[in-house]
Amino acid sequence: MSDPAPAVGAARYALRLAYDGTPYDGWQTQPSGATVQDHVERALAGIAGHPVATVCAGRTDSGVHALAQVVHFESDAARPLAAWVRGTNALLPQGIAIQHALRVDAGFHARYGATRRAYTYLIHRGAQRHPLVATRAGWVFRPLDLARMAEAARALEGEHDFSSFRSSQCQAASPVRRMETLRLSERGALVVVDLCANAFLHHMVRNIVGALVWVGLGRRPPEWVRELLAARDRRLGAPTFAAQGLYLAGVEYPGVEALGTWPPLQAP
């Protein structure tokens, strides 16, 4: 899907929004009309009084959540920034909410202007699934060795060809990405995986988490992740982990700090 052409004489706005991805068919618009983008564009159109097309920082899959998704759009409607936030929220379903609006210059681009992105993945450890986190975290019912997982994760930091961790449907021109941070921590029954990179490939985070979980379960040694990275072959990796635990946590735009997307917000 190509980006919308700039409207002549229209102002450009950036929005930071959060959503629970559980009930939606992902971000990108679909014929069903049941995606996050579909809901956001309908609500914005209700405030603008004309159709609105949005461009997002990252197209999240069905079930994936956002703490700080960013979109830009254009409108020639004279509306205060509060209308783009509170007015739009009044027209959105409960699972989606605009957090902040900012007028930006015509060169701002939510996708191509981003220099870093951050994701958080939550893993729930428990003998039984927990209904209150079932749609907010991936679930592992066997014990995980976090020390082994952290050792394996270190192999993925730096600039690498991440072909072994990209979806077969990934349309990125290059598999090379620069992983600045990959850290694991514990919060009670949750394992928190924080990742920051210049950009991510399709399913890259969920495939990394799947590999780390295999190491944590003892199915593979920590050095296997380094070998998998070098192999550049997705077929050798672990299964893609569940969408439910993934959160788009932050997007960096130099010079646009007022948008409030960096440093990354943390998942609850």
C-alpha positions as CSV (number, residue, x, y, z in Angstrom):
1,M,0.0,0.0,0.0
2,S,1.6,3.3,-1.1
3,D,1.6,6.4,1.1
4,P,-1.1,9.0,0.5
5,A,0.0,12.0,-1.6
6,P,0.3,15.3,0.3
7,A,-2.8,17.5,0.1
8,V,-2.2,21.0,-1.3
9,G,-2.5,23.6,1.4
10,A,-3.1,21.1,4.2
11,A,-1.3,21.0,7.5
12,R,0.5,17.8,8.6
13,Y,-0.1,16.4,12.1
14,A,1.6,13.6,14.1
15,L,-0.3,11.5,16.6
16,R,1.0,9.2,19.3
17,L,-1.5,6.5,20.1
18,A,-1.8,3.4,22.2
19,Y,-4.0,0.3,21.6
20,D,-4.8,-3.2,22.8
21,G,-4.4,-5.2,19.6
22,T,-6.5,-8.1,20.7
23,P,-9.8,-7.4,19.0
24,Y,-8.4,-5.9,15.7
25,D,-7.1,-7.4,12.5
26,G,-3.7,-5.7,12.9
27,W,-2.8,-2.2,12.0
28,Q,-3.1,-2.0,8.2
29,T,-6.5,-1.3,6.6
30,Q,-8.4,-4.4,5.4
31,P,-11.6,-5.0,3.5
32,S,-13.1,-6.1,6.8
33,G,-12.8,-2.5,8.1
34,A,-11.8,-4.0,11.5
35,T,-8.2,-2.9,11.7
36,V,-6.7,-0.2,14.0
37,Q,-6.0,2.0,11.0
38,D,-9.6,1.6,9.8
39,H,-10.9,2.8,13.2
40,V,-8.4,5.6,13.5
41,E,-9.1,7.0,10.0
42,R,-12.9,6.9,10.4
43,A,-12.6,8.7,13.8
44,L,-10.2,11.3,12.3
45,A,-12.5,11.8,9.4
46,G,-15.4,12.5,11.8
47,I,-13.4,15.4,13.3
48,A,-11.9,16.7,10.1
49,G,-15.1,16.6,8.1
50,H,-13.3,14.9,5.2
51,P,-11.6,11.5,4.5
52,V,-8.2,11.1,6.3
53,A,-5.4,8.8,5.3
54,T,-2.7,7.9,7.9
55,V,0.9,6.6,7.7
56,C,2.2,4.7,10.7
57,A,5.7,4.1,12.1
58,G,5.2,0.3,12.2
59,R,2.5,-2.0,10.9
60,T,1.7,-4.2,13.8
61,D,0.1,-7.6,13.3
62,S,-3.2,-8.9,14.6
63,G,-3.0,-9.3,18.4
64,V,0.1,-7.0,18.8
65,H,-0.3,-4.0,21.0
66,A,1.2,-0.5,21.0
67,L,2.2,1.8,23.8
68,A,3.5,4.5,21.4
69,Q,2.5,4.0,17.8
70,V,3.0,7.1,15.7
71,V,1.0,8.2,12.7
72,H,1.0,11.3,10.5
73,F,-1.9,12.7,8.5
74,E,-2.9,15.8,6.7
75,S,-5.9,18.0,7.0
76,D,-7.0,21.5,5.9
77,A,-9.6,21.6,8.7
78,A,-8.9,24.2,11.3
79,R,-9.0,22.3,14.6
80,P,-7.2,22.8,17.9
81,L,-4.8,20.0,18.8
82,A,-7.2,19.0,21.7
83,A,-9.8,18.1,19.1
84,W,-7.5,15.7,17.3
85,V,-7.0,14.0,20.7
86,R,-10.2,14.2,22.8
87,G,-12.5,14.5,19.8
88,T,-11.0,11.6,18.0
89,N,-11.0,9.5,21.2
90,A,-14.7,10.1,21.6
91,L,-15.2,8.3,18.2
92,L,-12.8,5.5,18.8
93,P,-13.5,2.1,20.4
94,Q,-12.3,1.6,24.0
95,G,-9.2,-0.4,22.9
96,I,-7.7,2.5,20.9
97,A,-6.8,6.0,22.2
98,I,-4.8,9.0,20.9
99,Q,-2.3,10.1,23.6
100,H,-0.8,13.2,22.0
101,A,-1.1,15.4,18.9
102,L,1.5,17.7,17.4
103,R,1.6,19.8,14.3
104,V,4.7,19.0,12.3
105,D,6.4,20.3,9.2
106,A,5.7,18.9,5.8
107,G,8.9,16.8,5.8
108,F,7.9,14.7,8.8
109,H,7.3,11.1,8.0
110,A,6.1,8.6,10.6
111,R,7.7,5.7,8.9
112,Y,10.8,6.9,7.0
113,G,11.7,9.6,9.5
114,A,12.1,7.2,12.4
115,T,15.7,6.5,13.4
116,R,15.1,4.0,16.2
117,R,12.3,1.8,17.3
118,A,11.8,-0.1,20.5
119,Y,9.6,-3.2,21.3
120,T,8.9,-4.9,24.5
121,Y,7.8,-8.6,24.8
122,L,6.2,-10.0,27.9
123,I,6.4,-13.7,28.7
124,H,4.2,-15.1,31.4
125,R,5.7,-18.0,33.4
126,G,3.1,-20.2,35.0
127,A,2.0,-23.8,35.3
128,Q,-1.5,-22.7,34.1
129,R,-2.5,-19.9,31.8
130,H,-3.8,-16.8,33.5
131,P,-7.0,-15.3,32.1
132,L,-5.9,-11.7,33.0
133,V,-2.7,-11.8,31.0
134,A,-3.7,-14.4,28.3
135,T,-4.1,-11.6,25.7
136,R,-1.2,-9.5,27.0
137,A,1.7,-11.9,27.3
138,G,3.1,-15.0,25.7
139,W,2.9,-18.1,27.9
140,V,5.4,-20.7,29.0
141,F,4.4,-23.3,31.4
142,R,7.8,-24.9,32.0
143,P,10.7,-23.2,33.9
144,L,12.9,-20.8,32.0
145,D,16.6,-20.3,32.6
146,L,17.0,-16.6,32.2
147,A,20.8,-16.7,32.6
148,R,21.1,-18.9,29.5
149,M,18.6,-16.7,27.6
150,A,20.6,-13.5,28.4
151,E,23.8,-15.2,27.3
152,A,22.2,-16.2,24.0
153,A,20.7,-12.7,23.5
154,R,24.1,-11.0,23.6
155,A,25.0,-12.6,20.3
156,L,22.2,-10.6,18.6
157,E,23.4,-7.1,19.6
158,G,25.2,-5.1,17.0
159,E,24.7,-4.9,13.2
160,H,23.9,-8.3,11.6
161,D,22.0,-10.0,8.8
162,F,18.9,-11.1,10.6
163,S,17.6,-13.4,7.8
164,S,17.2,-16.3,10.3
165,F,14.7,-14.1,12.2
166,R,12.6,-12.6,9.4
167,S,9.2,-13.8,8.1
168,S,9.1,-15.4,4.7
169,Q,6.6,-12.6,3.8
170,C,9.0,-9.9,4.9
171,Q,9.2,-7.2,2.1
172,A,12.2,-5.3,3.5
173,A,14.9,-4.6,0.9
174,S,17.7,-5.7,3.2
175,P,17.8,-8.1,6.2
176,V,20.6,-6.1,7.9
177,R,19.6,-4.3,11.1
178,R,21.5,-2.8,14.0
179,M,20.3,-4.1,17.4
180,E,21.3,-1.6,20.0
181,T,19.8,-3.2,23.0
182,L,18.4,-6.7,23.8
183,R,17.8,-7.1,27.6
184,L,15.9,-9.5,29.8
185,S,14.5,-8.7,33.2
186,E,12.0,-10.2,35.6
187,R,8.8,-8.7,37.1
188,G,7.2,-11.4,39.3
189,A,5.9,-14.1,37.0
190,L,6.7,-12.0,33.9
191,V,9.9,-12.1,31.8
192,V,10.4,-8.7,30.1
193,V,12.4,-8.6,26.8
194,D,13.3,-5.1,25.7
195,L,14.7,-4.6,22.2
196,C,15.9,-1.4,20.5
197,A,17.1,-1.3,16.9
198,N,17.3,1.1,14.0
199,A,14.5,-0.9,12.4
200,F,12.9,-4.4,12.6
201,L,12.0,-7.0,10.1
202,H,8.6,-8.7,9.9
203,H,8.2,-11.1,12.8
204,M,11.8,-10.4,13.9
205,V,11.0,-9.8,17.5
206,R,8.7,-12.8,17.8
207,N,11.2,-15.0,16.1
208,I,14.0,-13.8,18.4
209,V,11.8,-14.5,21.5
210,G,11.0,-17.9,20.2
211,A,14.7,-18.7,19.9
212,L,15.5,-17.4,23.3
213,V,12.6,-19.4,24.8
214,W,14.0,-22.6,23.3
215,V,17.4,-21.8,24.9
216,G,15.6,-21.0,28.2
217,L,13.8,-24.4,28.1
218,G,17.1,-26.2,27.5
219,R,16.2,-27.3,24.0
220,R,19.2,-25.6,22.5
221,P,22.5,-24.3,24.1
222,P,23.1,-20.5,24.2
223,E,25.7,-20.6,21.4
224,W,23.0,-22.0,19.1
225,V,21.6,-18.5,18.7
226,R,24.9,-17.2,17.4
227,E,25.1,-20.2,15.0
228,L,21.5,-19.5,13.9
229,L,22.3,-15.9,13.2
230,A,25.3,-16.9,11.1
231,A,23.2,-19.5,9.1
232,R,20.9,-16.8,7.7
233,D,18.2,-19.4,7.3
234,R,14.8,-19.0,8.9
235,R,14.0,-22.7,8.5
236,L,16.5,-23.5,11.2
237,G,15.0,-21.3,13.8
238,A,12.4,-21.9,16.5
239,P,8.6,-21.3,15.9
240,T,7.4,-17.7,15.8
241,F,6.3,-16.8,19.3
242,A,2.7,-15.6,20.1
243,A,1.6,-12.1,19.0
244,Q,-0.1,-11.4,22.3
245,G,3.1,-10.5,24.2
246,L,4.4,-7.9,21.8
247,Y,4.3,-4.2,22.3
248,L,5.5,-1.4,20.1
249,A,7.1,0.7,22.9
250,G,8.7,3.7,21.3
251,V,9.8,5.4,18.1
252,E,12.6,8.0,17.9
253,Y,12.4,11.1,15.7
254,P,15.3,13.5,16.1
255,G,14.1,17.1,16.7
256,V,10.5,16.0,17.5
257,E,10.9,15.2,21.2
258,A,7.6,16.9,22.0
259,L,5.8,13.9,20.5
260,G,6.8,12.0,23.6
261,T,7.8,8.7,22.0
262,W,11.4,8.5,23.2
263,P,12.8,7.2,25.5
264,P,10.5,4.2,25.1
265,L,7.5,3.7,27.3
266,Q,7.4,0.4,29.2
267,A,4.7,-2.2,29.0
268,P,2.5,-2.4,32.1
